[in-house]
Amino acid sequence: MTSPLMYLMAAAMVTMAAASYPYNRIVFAVELTAAGLCSLAAVASGVIYRQNAAAALKAAGKVLNAEDEEALQEFAMPVAVVAPAGDLVWVNDAFRASLGNGRPCVGEDVLAFIYPKTFRQVLGEKGASVSHGGREYTVYGAKAARGHVLYFVDDTYFKNISREYRERRPVVCIAVFDNREEMARDSVGGEESRITAEVEAVLRGWVLDEMQGFVRKLSNGRYLILTDDAHIEEAKEKRFRVLDQVREIKNSRNHMSATVSIGVGRSGQDLSESERWARQAIDMALGRGGDQVAVKQGGDTYEFFGGLSKGVEKRDKVRTRVIAATLTDHIKASDRVFIMGHTNSDLDSVGSAVGMWAAVYKGLEKQVNIVLNRSQTLARSLVSMIEEAYPDEKVFISPAEALQLATGRSLLIVVDTHSVNYVESRELLEKAPRIVVIDHHRMMVTHIKNALIFYHEPYASSASEMVTELVQYIKSSSIDGVDAQALLAGIMLDTKNFVLKTGVRTFEASAYLRRWGADTVTVKKLFSNTLESYKRRSQLVSGAEIYKGCAIATSSWEFEDMRVAAAQAADELLSIQGVRASFVLYKTGVDVNISGRSLGDVNVQVILEEFGGGGHLTMAGAQIKSITIGEARRALIRALDGKLED
């Protein structure tokens, strides 16, 4: 329908033209022409509207199979006839009463009644859900010869029931006081009881007051919580502030903060499945270092909250001894053992593999090989050193050779990664009948799920540290000076020469390796770079920019040692005053790699997890497929904006 405003505009232009005639003939001509065009548009709009309305009404009769307009008016549910342009050309009484509040509504845009849906979306869906005037409708569209007919079904009552059912659905949670033993070890007098009581008081207050549920203590610092889906959603919006409340409880002796981890199972089936998902979620939260909430809500979909503090080192080696004994049994039951690290293997990946190779070959006298892609490894100097030390042994083989040698009794040991997406050979992983995982990175959703042994310690500094401890229980005399140097190189790489993520067990492992002949000078030479690589690293550092305390460096060029130079540049950027974290972006073909480092104030693993990456709180990496450097940098800044607020 033509808007009266168009006629008013045309009349105003004619008046302005008449007023301009005595003063300026050119302005008069322009204004008169504009007035004529406006009048013509108003007339044409009216004609087109009448044609569309007639065609739409005629088509509406065919769609509804109604003999006349009276039958359409008496239709029980709201009905509207819409022209192709989206204007309402006819509505029945039910539409005027419910959606139009008594207004005629004819001539209005249909979007006013179906927003945020579009007219095309409503027609494309078999029942589109829309809200208008505080009521819920399901809209069905029927196409006529010219125009469309929309039926509005008022199902507010049923949608409210469905929403209430979802929101009141029971949810099982499992909470763990994850550093209880460490807090108790350093407590004096009755302080252990005080700390435990305060943690329980915070959990009970949170569950009873905010979550409207109940909590029961199980054992060993574990608690069972039952609440509903609506309160879990509210807790998510508040970022599970119970984590911060527990963290305020401190040990008076060393000021260590208490931390809890919570696993939430939002299952749509029953309580048994919700409890099973909650156990999987708490394992994921603890595997990522604790002090966080993991919410599992279908398949392998997880949401994580918290996890911003440093993990507490576990000093008890009982688990290591048990793992070593079980691993020894599996190795003895195998005809051949393969050891495999991650893609683009570094000194820690190769070093831990060499230590495991020495334990299996020299300690248990089994056939064993390290699976390595020589063209992509970043530890060529270490590989050369091992091959020179064992010229008569075929220590390293390619993934293709391993696939040919693998049998039904073979054992695959995966070191320095636990993700199926980052292993050296995905084919070998799928073919191996038995798998053992030894890793220290924070747990990822894509972890290997069918492992016989999943030895995962996110508190360890490196995979080399974990293997060093295992070797002592498998057969201590199985390693010599060269093997010890390989393991020490891995520890030094991941700790940045014993600066980051070091604990008591890190130095104990290093001392053990030193006793078995590890030469620190030889290890230092493994980290040497070419002059060209040093220049590239300097260029990366000099071109960095600071954004919210994070140094960001980008590189569009590619060269052989780019991965090493980028990692070293990220380390060096941390030495700049005011820098809490560093990120180096560089191209590899059509993809962009990101190397992230921090001093512990910023969890780079959580940030780069947004791009499918992983690692540690202080060291992580990611690869973004088919993207430019500029797009990757903007995506990183968006991730920083979201995560740094936490």
N, C-alpha and C positions, 0 to 999 in steps of 0.2 A: 504494500500500500504506500502511495506517495505521502511523504511526510509534509505536514503543513509548513514546516520550516523552509522547505524548498520554495514554496509559493511566496513566503515572506521575504526570502532572500531575493527572489526575482523582482518583487515590488520595490524593495529597497534599492536595488541597482537601477531600476528605471527612474526612481526619484533622484538618485545621485546624478544620473546622466542628465536629467532635466536641469538640475541645479548647475551643472558644469557647462551647459550649452553657451551661456552669454560670455564665459571667460576663456574657455579653451576648447576649440572644436575637436582637437585630437583626443583629449581626455574624454570628451563627450562620445566620440565614435567608439573608443575602446570600451567604455562603461556600457554603452548601448548594446554593443556586440556581446559582452559578457552577460547582460541581462537577458538578451534573446536566447543565448545558449542555455542559461539556467532555466528559462521558461520551457524551452524545448525538452530539456532533460526531465523536468517535472511532468510534462505531458506524456513523454515516452515511458517514464517509469509507471505512470498510472495505467497506460495501455498494456504494458508488459505484465503488470501485476494482475490486471483483470483476466488476461489470457491464461496466466499461470494458475490463478485461482479457479477458473472455469475448468481447465484441464485436470487440475488436482482433485477437484470435487467429483468430476466425472469418473476419474480413476479410483477414487476412494469408494465410490459406490460399487465398483466391480470387485475391489479387494474384500470388502466387508459382506458382499452378497446381500446388501440391504436394498429394499425396493425403493425407498425414498429417504429423505433427510430426517423424517420423524423417527425412523428406526435407529438412525445413527445418533440422534439426540438422546434416545432412551437407553442407550448402551450403558451398562452398569459401571464399567470402569472408565477412567479418563482416556479420551481418544483425541488425537490432534492430527490434522491433515497439514503436511508441510510441503511447500513448493521446493523445486530443485535448488533455489537460492538459499533455502534455510528459513524462510519466513513462514509464520503460522497463518494459514489462509482460512482455517476453520477449526473450531474446537467444540466439543459437546458440553452439556451442562455439568457433567461430573468433573471435567477438566477445569472449567471456570470456578467451580466450588472448592476443589481441593488444591490445585496448583496455582490457580490465578487469583485466589482470594476474592472472587466475585467480579474481577475485571473481565472485559471482553477478550483480551489477549491477542486478538487478531491483528496481524501486522508486526508483532514482536518477533525477535530472533529466537529460534528454538534453543540456542545455546544457553539462554537465561534459565532454562528449566532442566538442562542435562549436564551443566558444567560440574566437574572438569572434563567430562567426556566430550568428544567432538561428535558432530552429526555422523561423520563417516564411521567412527568407532561403534556408535550405537547400531548402525545398520549392519556392520560387519560381525557383531557379536550376537550369539543366540541368547539374548537376555542380558542386558547391560545394567549393572547396579549403579543407581544415582541417588542423590539426596537433594531434597528441596523442601524448604519451609519446615525443617525439623522432622520430616517424614522420609522413609526409605522406600524406593520404588525399584522394580525391575522393568526395564523398557524393552519392548519388542518392536521391531520395525518391519513393515511390509512394503515392498516396492510395487508401485503401480506403473501404468504406461507412462505417465508424466506426474511426478510427485511421489510422496511417500505417506504412509499412515503409521503413526506411532501409538502403541498401546502402553499405558502406564499401570502396572500392577502394584498396588500398595501392600507390601509385605513387611511393614515396619515391625509388627509383633513377632513374626518368625525370625527376622534378622536379629532382633534384640535377644531372643531366646538363644539363638546360635552363638551370638557374641558372648552372652553370659556363660554359656556352656564352655566355650574356649577359655575364657578368663578364669573360671573357677575350676578348671581341670587341675587335679593334683600334680605336683612336681616334687620329685625326690632330689635332695641335695646331700652331698657328703662333704664335710669340712674336716680339714686336718691341720693340727697345730704343727707345722712342718719343721720348725727349728726347736722343738721342745727339748730334745736331748742336748743340743748345743747350749741352750739357755740353762739347763739344769747342771751341766758340767761346770759352768763358770759361776754358779750361784753359791752363796754362803748361807749357812744357817737354814732358816725356814723360807728363804726367798723363793725357792723353787715352787713351793706350795702357793705363795702369794702370786707369782706370775701366772701359774696355771689357773688359779681362781679368778684373776682379773680377766684373762683371755676368755674363760667360760662365761663370765658375767657379761662381757661385751657381746659374745655370740648370742647368749640368751636374750639380752635386751634387744638386739637387732631382730632376732627371729620373732619374739613375742610382740614387740611394739610396732615394728615397721612391716614385717612380713606376715603378721597375723597367722603364724604357724606354730609348730612345736619342734623342740630339739631334744634329742636323747644322746647321752654319751655312750659310745661303744667301748673302745679300748685303745690304748697306745696313742692317745691324743686325737682320736677320730670321733666325729659326731654325725649323727643322722638327723637331717632336717627335712620336714615336710611342710610345703606351703602350696600356693596356687600360682597359675600362670600370670595372672594380673599383677601380683606383687613382684614376681620375677621381672616383669617388664618395667615396673616402677624402679626396681633396684638397678636395672640396666641404665635407665635415664639418669640415675644418681651416681653412675659409675662404681657401684658397689662400695660405697664409702666405708663399709665395715672394715675393709682392708686398712684404711688410714687410721681408723679407731684402734685396731689391734696394734698397729705399728707404733702407736704412742706409748705402749707398755714397754718399759725398758728394764734391763738388768742394771742394778745400781752399781755393780762392780766395774763392768766394762762398757756400760751404756749400749749393749746390743739390743736391738728392737725385736720384739716378738712378731712373727708373721704367721698367717694362716693361708691355706689354699682351699678353694671351694670348687667342687665339680657339680654341675647342674645338668640333669637329664630331662629336657623338655620333649617328652615322648607323646605322640598322639594316640597311643594304643592303650596301655594299662600301666599299673604301678610297677609291675615286675620289669617291664621294659624300661621304664623311667629309672628304676634303681640300677639296672645294668648299664644304661647310658651314663648315669651319674658316676659309676665306678670307672668307666672309660674316660670320662671327663676329668676326674681327679687324677688319674694316671697321667693324662696329658698335661695338666697344670703342674704337677710335681716334676714331670720330665722337662718342663720348660724353666725350671729353676725355682718354682714355688712363689709365694706371695702374690697370688693372682687367682682369678676366677675363670674357669673354662666352662662355657655353655654349649652343650651338644644338643642339636635340634634337628636330627635327621641325617642319615647317611654318614658322610664324613664332614659335615658342616659344623664348624666350631666358631664361637665368638670368644675373644679373650679380653679381659679387663685387668688392669694392674700389671704386675710383672716388671715393675720399673726399678726394683731394688736389686742389689747384688745377691747372688746365691750364697748360702752359708756352706762352707766346706765340711764334708763328712769325714771325720778322722778315723772312723772304725773301718778296719780292713777285713772284717769277718766275711762280708759279702764277696770281696775279691778272692779270698781263699776258696770259698764255695764255688764261685764261678770257674776258677782255675781247675778245680778237681773235676767238675762236670765237663768242661771243655776238653780236658785230657782224655776223658772216656770217649767222647765223640771223635776225637782225632784218631785214637787207637782203633776205633771201629770203622775207619775209612780206608779206602785203598789209595786215594790221592786227595791232597788238600790244595785248594786255590785260595790265595789271599788277594783281595781287590780293594782299592781305595775309591776316591771320587774322581770325576772328570777334572781335567786340568790339575792333576795331582801336584801337591806342594811338598815341602820338606816334612811336614807332619804326617801327611798321608803315606809317603814313601818310607819315611823313617819308622813309623809304627808297623808298616807291612814288613820291613826288613827285620825288626825285632821279633815279630811273630814268626817269620820264616825261620830265623835262627832257633827259636824254641821248638818248632815242629821238626825241622831237619836235623839239627844237632842234638836236641834234647830228647825227642821222641822217635827219631830215625824213621820218619815217614817221607814219602815223595811229596814235594810241595813246590809250588811256583807262585810268583807274584805276577798278577795280570796287570799289564801296564800299556798304555798307548804312548809310545815314545814321541810321537809327533806333537803331542799336546801337553806333556808333562812340564812343570815349572821347576823340577828338581833334577835337571840333567847332570849337574855336577855330582850329586849324591849317587845317582844311578851309575855314573862312570866309576866312582870310587868303589862301589860294591862289586862291579864287574871286574875291576882290576884286582880286588882282594880275593875273589872266587873265580879265577879264570876257567877252572875245570867244571864249574857248576852252571847250569842254565837257570839262573835265579829269576830272570824276567822273561815272560812270554807275552805275546799279543792276545787280545780277546779272541781272535779267530782260532789261534792254536788251542786256547783253553776250551773252546766249544768242542773241538775235535777230541780232546783228551778226557773230557768229563764223562763219567759213568753214573750208574745208578747208586753207587756207594761213595761218590765223591762228597766232599765237604767244602763249602764256600764260606770263608771268613771275610766279612766286610768291615773295613776299618775307616775311621774318620768321616763317616757319613752314615745316616740311617734312612735317607730318603731314596725311594725308588727312582726318582727323577735325576739323581746326581751320581749314581754309581758309574764306574768306568765302562761296564758292559751290561746293559739292560737284558740282553739275550742270555748271557751267562747266569744272571740272577734268576731269570724265569726257568732256566733249564736245571739249575742246581737242585737236587732233591732235599738237601739239608743245608741250612744257612745259620751262621752265627754273626751277630752284629756287635761291634765294639766301637762306641762313639761317645763324644762329649758335647756335641752341639745341642742346643735347646730343641726340644721335641717339635717336630713338624707333623702336620696332618697326613702328609704323604709318606709316613714311616713304613718300613718293611714289617708286615704283619704276620708272616708265617715263619719267623725265626725260631729255631730251637732254643737259642740263648740270645737274649736281648740285653747285653751289658751296656747300660746307658748311665753315664754319670755327668750331668750338666755342671757339676761343681768342679770337675777336673779341669786342669789347664789345657790339656791336649790329649789326643789319642795316644801319643807316644808315652805320656805319663801313665796312662792306664795299662798299656802293654808292658811297660817296665815293671809294674807291680805284678801283673799276671806271670811274667817270666820268672820272677822270684819264687812263685809257688809251683810252676810247672817243672822247671829245672834251672836252678840259679846259675849253674856253670855252663849253660848252653850258649851264652853270648861272649864275644871277645871284644877287643878294642874297636874294631871297625863297626860292629853291630851297635856297640854302646854309643859311638859317635853319631850314628844315624838317628838313634833315639834321642840323644841330647840335642841334635839339630832341630828335631821336631818340637821339642819342648821350648827351645830358645825362640823358634819362629812364632809360636802361638802366644808366648808370654812377652814378646818384644824384649828379649834379653832379660827376663825375670823382672819386668816392670809391671805388667798387667796380669791379672787373674792368677796370681801365684798364692799357694797355700803351703801349709806345713808338708803335705804329702808331695808337693812339687819339688821342694828342696831335698826331701828324703830320696825321691827317685833320682834326682840329679846327682846326689852324693853316691848312691849305689852305682850309677853309670861311671862316675869318676873313678871309683874303686876298681871297676872292671876295665879300665884303660882308656876311657874317653878323653881325647886330647882337645882341649878348648881352642887351641890355636888352629888345629885342623878343621874344627867345626866352624870357626869364624871364617875360614877361607871359602866355605860352602856358600856364604852369603855375599861374596864379592860380586861386583857388577862390572859391566863394560863401561867405558867412558861415554859412549853414545847413550846408554841407558841412564847414566847419571845426569847427562844434559837434559834428557827428556823429563826426568823426574823434577829437575830444577825449573823447567818451563811450566810444568803443571803447578808447582807450588807458587811460583811468581804470578800466575794468572788466576789464582783463587780469589773468591769473593766471600765476605762474611755475611750470613743471613741468620739472624736470631741466635747468635752464638755458634753457628755451624759454618765451617769453611766448605765451600763448594767449588771444585775445580772441574773443568771440562776439557776434553781433547777430541778433536775431530780426525786426527791422523792415526795411522796404524803402523806398528812395527813389531818385530819378533818378540821383544821382551816387554811389551806394553803391560801385560798383567802384573809382572813383577814391579815395574816402574810405578804403576798406579797404586799398588798396595803400599809401596815404600813412601810415595808422596802423601797418601792418606795418613800414614804414621807420622811423617814429618810435620804435617799441618797441625797436629795436636800440640806441638811445642810452641805454637804461636799464642801469645797472651790473649786471654778472653775466649779462646776456641774450646767449646765443650765437646764437639763432635766434628768429624770431617767426612766428606763424601767426594769421591773422584769418579767421574763419568767418562767412559771412553768407548769408541766404536769397535765392534768386531763383526765385519760384514755389514748386514742390514740391522743387526741388533746393537743394543747399548748395555754395557756392563756397568754396575755400580759397586764400588768398594767403599765400605763404611767402617769408621773407627770412632771410638770414644774413650774417655777416661773413666767412665762409669756413671756420670751424671745423666747421660742420655742413653736409652736402650736402642742401639742401632738395629738390633735384630727385629724388634717390633716394627720399626719404621720400614725396613726393607722387606719385611714379610708381606707388606701391602703389594709388592711386585712379585710375589712368589719366591722370594729369597729366604735366607735363614742364616744362622750362625750363633753368635754369643751376644751378650749384653754389650760388650766392648768391641766386638769385631764381627762383621757380617758382610754378605755380598748378595747380589741379585743380578738377573739378566732379564731385560725387557725385549721382547721380540718385535721386529719390524717397526722401529720407531726412530725418529731423528734425535740428535743430541738436545736440540732446543725443546722438543716435546717431553723428553725424559726429564730434563731439568725442571720444567714447569710442573710435571707430575710429582717430582721429588719435593718441590716447594709446597705443593698442596698437602702432601703427606706430612711434612714437617709442621705445617700450620695446624693440622688436626691432632698430631701426636704430641707435640711439645706442650700443648695445653694440659696434658695429663701429667 
